[in-house]
Amino acid sequence: IGKIQKVGLEEEDAVTTAEKAFLLSPSNMEIHRNLALVYYKVDPITGLKEWANIATRSDASVEDHLHVVELALESAASTKKLQATMGMKHKASEKRHKYFLKVAQLQLEDLAQDKSVADSIPFRKALAGYLAEFGDTSNALEVVKVLRKKVKEQDTDLDLFFCRLAISLQKESTNKPIPEFEEAVKLLR
């Protein structure tokens, strides 16, 4: 993260600055979010724990919960890519991947308690992302298909996610092409 500020003869790093700010004003949500962001940049596990703490606050928003899911899935995916790059599985990175998925799952379960949130497009996108990262490509694709029907305007990110899932499912299929794959090919052209 680097040095950000000169304090007397010592330099103070971003983590120390964020921690001091939080100690001075623990009830300030923006300061707490900043602390979690800085922690996440330095160490994703510590950062996710702090984001999960934010999500338990009474003034936490649905967006805070969804942000935790997004970061957890991003971290799970990068852990998986690292495993693939190394060409082998490490117990430590498998544990990290499971941890990140568990964090996402807990946030999604918490959000699903509120029907209006559970029916929302951002929640459904996060759910599809979780299912895909968990390895349930077929159900993730079903969620995305429903979302694509719900969304009034064209959503390029959603269309690309649909294509990625359809291609992945087609690779898993040993039979004839699946209809979603054919639609994905048309979308990509």
N, C-alpha and C positions, 0 to 999 in steps of 0.2 A: 504494500500500500504506500509505503514511502513516508518520508518526513514531510510534515505539513506546516509546522509552526515552530518558531523559535521561542523558548521560554527561558529567559535568563541566559545562562551559558549552555543549557541542555536543549536538545531538540525533542519535541514530543511527537509521537506517531499518532496515526488516526485512531487506533484502538484506544489508546490512553485518553485522547481527547473526547471520544464518544463515551467512554466509561465515566469520565468526570462530568460531562454534561448530563448523563443519565442520573448520576448520584445527586446532582444539584436539583434535578427536576424529574423524578421518576414518574410523575403523573402525566407528563407531557408525551402524548402519543407520537408526535413527529420525532422527538428525540429518541424515544424507544425504537422506533422504526429505523432511524439512522444507526443506532447501536447494532441492531440485528443485521443491517446491511453491511456494516463494516466487519462484523464477526463473520458473516457469510463469505465475504471476499477473502478473508484470511483462512478460514476453516469452515467448509460447508456444514459439517456436523454441528459445530458450536452455533453457527448462524441459524441453522434450521431449528435448533432447540430454542433459541431466542425468539425466532418468528412464531414458534408454537406457543411460547409464553405470551406473546402479543395477542395471539388468537384467543387466549383464555381471558383476556381483559374484558371488562364490561363494555368498554368503549370501542372494542374491535369491530371492524366492519366485515361484511361478506367478502369484500375485496382482500382483506387481510388473510382470511382463511384460504381464498383461492390463490393468493400469492404464495402461501406456504406450499400448497399443492404443486403449483408451477415450479417452484424452486426444488422441491423434492423430486419431481419427475425429471427435471433438467439434470440434477445431480445423479439420479439413477441411470439416466441415459449415458452420461459422461463416464460413469463407472463401468457400464457395460461396454462402451467403446474402448476404454482402456484395456479391459480384459481381452477384447477381440484383437487389439493392436499387439498385445503381448503374446498372443497365440496360445494362451493357457489360462486356466482358471486359478485364481488365488483365493484361499478361504477368506482372507481379510477383505478383498474387494467384493466377494459374494455377500459377506455379512453387511458391508456398506450398502450394497444394492438393495438387500432386503430391508435394511433400516430405512432407507429413503422411501421405499414403497410403503412401508408401515406408516411412516409419517403422513404420506399422502392419503392413505386409506383412512386414518383416524380423522383427518380434517374433512374428508368427503363424508364420512359417517356422521360427523357432527353437523355438517351443513344439510345433510339429507333429512334431518329432523324437522326442518322447516319446509313445508310443501311448496311454498312459493319460490323458495331458493332452489329446491330440488328440480323444479320444472323449468328453471331459467336456462337460457342458452349458455352463459358462461359456466354454470355448474355442469351442464351436460357435456360441454367441450372438455372440461377438466376430467370428468368421469371417463370419457372416451380415451383421453390421453393416459389415464391410469390403467384402464383395461389393456390398452395396446402395450404399455411398458411392462405390465404384468404377464403378457404373453397370450392374452385372450383376444386375439385379432378379430375373430368372427363377431364377438359381441361388441367390440369397439366399432367395427364397421356398421353394425346395425344401429348403434347410437348415432353415428355420424350420418347415416342415411336418413334417419328421422329428423335430425337437426337441419340437414340440407333442405328438407321439405318445409320446415318451420321458418327458416330464414327467408325473409321477403326479398332482400337484395342479394346480389352475388357476393359471396364471401370467399375470396381467393384462398385464404389460409385454410378454410374448411374444405374447399375443393381439393387442395393439395394434400391435406390430411386424408381425405377420402381416397385419393389416388394412391398414396403411400400404403394405406391399409389394403386396398384392393390388390395391388401388386404383390404385397407380402402374402396375402391369402392365396393368390394364384400360384405363387412359388410353392406353398405348402400343399396345394391340390395336385394330385397326380392324374386326375381325370381331365375332361374337357374344360375349356375356359369358363370361368364363372362370369355371370352377366355384369357384375360390378367391374371386373377387369376390362371388359369391352368398353364400358362407359368411361372408365379411367383413361383408356387409350384415346378415346374421342376427345375427352377434356384436355389432354396434354397436347393434342395436335393443334 
